[in-house]
Amino acid sequence: MNIESFSNNLVRSNILNTYVATAFFGSMIYFTINSNLYTPIEMLFGVIFSTIFFKGIGNIMFSLVIALFNLQNQEDEIAFDRLSTKVDGLLNDLALQESKLKSTNS
């Protein structure tokens, strides 16, 4: 459940699309600046293949982020919340018992 919500939030953030678009425009600028070194067909294939390459690298990074997502922190936080509510309940019960004892002793 936590991994699904994390991955959905990561997909919705569009960081992968931003990365690929940046790589696309970077390769376009590179081939435009160095246009005297490349033929137009080499520039076209260079832009296409570099975009595909960066899309693959982006997907690998995305899958690694999801695979290396650590659930131990969330489990510890849930356990801490559960125990803190139990402790709060016990403290409230103790306060009620003390107030009952004080009212009966007065």
N, C-alpha and C positions, 0 to 999 in steps of 0.2 A: 504494500500500500504506500509506504513512504517513498520507495524507489519509483513507483509509477507517478506519484504526484511530483517528485523531483524532476523526473525526465520530461513530464508534460510541461512543467514550468520552464525547463531548459529549452524545449522545442519552441514554446510560445515566445521566448525572449528574442528569437530570430538572430542570435549571435552567430550561428553557423552561416546564415545567408549573408550577413554583414561581412564575415570573413571571406567568403567566396567572392562577393562583389568587390571587395578591396583587392583581392588577388587578381581578379579580372581587369580592373582598371589599372592596377600596377603593371600588369603585363602589357596592356594596351599602351601605356605611357612608355614603357621600356622599348617596345617595338617601334613606336613613333619616333622616339629620340634616336634610335639606332637604325632608322629606315634605310640609310645608305649601305648597311651591311647585309640586309635581308631582302629577298624578293617578296612581292605581295603574297604569293602562295605560302611561303615560309612564315610570314607574319601571321597569316590566317590560321595555319595549322599550329603555330606556336601559341597563339592566344587560346585556341580551342583546347589543345592538350594541356597547357598550363592550368586552365580553368578546371578541367577534369581532374588533374593531379591535385590541385588544392581542395577541390570538393571531396576527393578521397581522403586526403589528410584531415580535413575537417570532420568527416564521418568517423575516422579512427579516433580522433581526439574526443569526439562526442561519446563514442562507445567506451573509451577508457574512463572518462569522467563518471559515467553511469556505473561501470564495472567496479571502479575503485571507491564508489560512494560508501562511506562507512556508516552502518546503522547502529554501531555501538553507542554513539553519542545520543541518538534518539531513544534507544532502549534505556540508557541510564537516566535520561531526563524524565521518561515516563515512569520509571521505578521511583525516582526521587519525588515526583508529583504525587504518586500513589501513597508513598510512605509519609509525605508531609501532610496529606489530608488525614491519614490515620492518626498521626501525632496530634494534629489540631483537634480532632474529635476526642482523643483521650484527654487532652488538656482542658477542653470544654467540660467533659464529664467530671474531671477532678475539681474544676472550679465550681460546678454545681453541687458536688458533694461537700465541699468546704463551706459553701454558702448555706447549705442545709444544716450542717453541724453548727455553724455560728448562730443560725436562727433558733435552733433547738436549745443551745446553751445559754441564750440570752433571756 
